[in-house]
Amino acid sequence: MEKKNLDWSNLDFGYIQTDKRYVSNFKDGAWDDGCLTSDASIVLNECAGVFQYAQTVFEGLKAYTTEDGKIVTFRPDLNAERMIDSAKRLEMPAFPKERFIDAVTQTVKANAAWVPPFGSGATLYIRPYMFGSSPVIGVSPAAEYQFRILTTPVGPYFKGGAKPITIKVSDFDRAAPHGTGHIKAGLNYAMSLHAIVTAHEEGYAENMYLDAATRTKVEETGGANFIFITKDKKVVTPKSSSILPSITRRSLLYVAKEYLGLETEEREVTLEEVPEFAECGLCGTAAVVSPVGKIVDHGREICFASGMDEMGPVTKQLYDTLTGIQMGRIEAPEGWIHVIE
Ligand SMILES: *Cc1c(COP(=O)(O)O)cnc(C)c1O
């Protein structure tokens, strides 16, 4: 297979149209067989549920080339399960787990020429999503849905290495208690846009959101979970029912415990205790871990001992081990690496 002629190492994190995408429609209570199509456009009725009441959920994962030349994805079963949870919360039909994995496999295979070569730092980003496609005007779930998977090659999240970022404690809330913070829904992102644009204007890379009820506990950023490292190298991650369960974060905690022999803890983390941690990182599929060097809380600066030049030592160990597992340099736990071809 001939790879596309792209400047792989200089791709942005943006959309590039690839050859094929997967489509399946839900109608009269059942999903159809689904198929790949070359048509990148969607034609919907003007009153489709997704347009009127934002009935849509999504997932995000990556396909990449390992050192020995295989095209693989990382733990797609967890994306499948999470999308089912997201769909149920928005009264949408579940797209079955086995079908989800098969659809990801088919879509990546059909776009194999777009999967960046090993060593480029780039990956093929995979975006499964589902939306209400039939007309809705009185507030109710749609009767019909479309499930799709698009892929787009994206560059390394950090060009020239992962530099620690500065983030701010946001005055906005991301998720309400008993709301939708724990599901991957577009609506959580729509309401975060004003907060992130504002933070960027003020010179911050990201927002740290606190729990909406008391504004004393750390939740997450707009699209990544926190991990903190204590001075005695314990890995701590905030526990809350309104945090999106990041697959990267869950994998890092497993790696910390099983590969690095570190203690791990998932518990409530107060903003008050954050200055006591030695390192801080953000976890998500896009960057795996982004180091946080500084958190600004209304003028008060919380600076981590790891500084603004490089990742903290434990964060780096976690990052190197997880990316080593992903790239096939380190043996993966059973079932983590899904080989496409
Ligand atoms: C997708 C997402 C994450 C990261 O999850 P991963 O499975 O690690 O990519 C974190 N927070 C939010 C709000 C998200 O939408």
The ligand as an SDF file (V2000), in Angstrom:
LIG
                    3D

 15 15  0  0  0  0  0  0  0  0999 V2000
  -12.2330   12.8360   25.7880 C   0  0  0  0  0  0  0  0  0  0  0  0
  -12.0840   13.5650   27.0700 C   0  0  0  0  0  0  0  0  0  0  0  0
  -11.0020   13.3280   27.9590 C   0  0  0  0  0  0  0  0  0  0  0  0
   -9.8750   12.4100   27.6160 C   0  0  0  0  0  0  0  0  0  0  0  0
  -10.2610   11.0640   27.4920 O   0  0  0  0  0  0  0  0  0  0  0  0
   -9.3170   10.0180   26.7390 P   0  0  0  0  0  0  0  0  0  0  0  0
  -10.1590    8.7870   26.6970 O   0  0  0  0  0  0  0  0  0  0  0  0
   -8.0980    9.8320   27.5570 O   0  0  0  0  0  0  0  0  0  0  0  0
   -9.0090   10.5930   25.4020 O   0  0  0  0  0  0  0  0  0  0  0  0
  -10.9820   14.0200   29.1590 C   0  0  0  0  0  0  0  0  0  0  0  0
  -11.9500   14.9130   29.4770 N   0  0  0  0  0  0  0  0  0  0  0  0
  -12.9690   15.1850   28.6580 C   0  0  0  0  0  0  0  0  0  0  0  0
  -13.9920   16.1690   29.0690 C   0  0  0  0  0  0  0  0  0  0  0  0
  -13.0830   14.5190   27.4310 C   0  0  0  0  0  0  0  0  0  0  0  0
  -14.1060   14.8040   26.6130 O   0  0  0  0  0  0  0  0  0  0  0  0
  1  2  1  0
  2  3  1  0
  2 14  2  0
  3  4  1  0
  3 10  2  0
  4  5  1  0
  5  6  1  0
  6  7  2  0
  6  8  1  0
  6  9  1  0
 10 11  1  0
 11 12  2  0
 12 13  1  0
 12 14  1  0
 14 15  1  0
M  END
$$$$
